[in-house]
Amino acid sequence: MAIGGAGGRVRDLDGMLVALVGGSGFFGKHLAQELLARGARVRVCSRHPERAFRLKPLGGLGQTQFVAVDVTKPQTVVKALTGVDAVVNLVGAFAGDLDSLQGKGVARVAEAAKAVGAQALVHVSALGADAASEVAYARTKAEGEVAVLAAFPSATVVRPSILFGEDDNFLNMFGGLVSKLPVLPVFGPDAKLQPVFVDDAAEAVANVLADAQAHGGKTYELAGPEVVTMGDLNRRIAKAAGRSPVLVELPDAVSGAFAALTGWLPGAPMSTDQWKLLKAGNVASGVLPGIDSLGVRPRPLGLFLDRWMTRYRKFGRFGVKAKSA
């Protein structure tokens, strides 16, 4: 039964203990805030739980817990999940031993969740998950989905598109670039993306947990309400930041060659795998149920962009002219 909270916020997860494996990342921290607001107790499980310590004042006394865990070490996973009601697996990476993290590592989380008697498991995959992909990231994401459902058949899989938010590494990377560079290359200008607001994705996952039985065994695509190209995205960010860099849209052949020649260097803007993922696009298939099926009406990027890009304008918000009365 839903319980009304402060300000009328529904506390439909009141008292539920939810473990967020990999919860110290961007999505994990936003999801934790959503769960705390809805009354859940949150256990942040991560190799670096200290990265989520800013969550401490956001919950009540005893509502938030931090535990060190490494999904490549099974004994730490079982220990971290002991006593939980539900588990959300958010572990993911673009580099390193992806099979240990997104393949076998995911299986360990699902097996541990089952062993400790968790009633629900949500696995956060990715919109580009593809078992046939030559890119390790996409392939292991797909393999992880299979492993999760094999170990925990009533698990729910969510495939978010690129997540955006005020504190992300996506919009802010482009905002920083347009504010510093007079000329900016645009890789894959025609590549299509369907970014989703991180707080909308967090609400969707929380809604799954609020009615896990109804969503068990299903896979959902979490995408935003609009499809944009990389070229359009760069232009919109530049305009919101009040900047006018020369945007040079690179042909695919040039983008691919650049990634191949420089992608292995530390700090390179794009690796070969990242280029392949970008070229493939990141748009919902429409075959699987979407975020609306989880009771969420996703908000468009344009609702936030002007406000968030203020920091990248010349003189920041002090350079914004006040509107006349």
Secondary structure, DSSP 8 states (H G I E B T S, - for coil): ---B-GGG-B-TTTT-EEEEETTTSHHHHHHHHHHHHTT-EEEEEESSGGGGGGGGGGS-TTSEEEEE--TTSHHHHHHHHTT-SEEEE----SSS-HIIIIIHHHHHHHHHHHHTT-SEEEEE--TT--TT-SSHHHHHHHHHHHHHHHH-TT-EEEEE--EE-TT-SSHHHHHHHHHH-SEEEESSTT-EE--EEHHHHHHHHHHHHHTHHHHTT-EEEE--S--EEHHHHHHHHHHHTT---EEEE--HHHHHHHHHHHTTSTT-S--HHHHHHHHH-B---SSS-BGGGGT-----GGGTHHHHGGGGSTTGGGGS-----
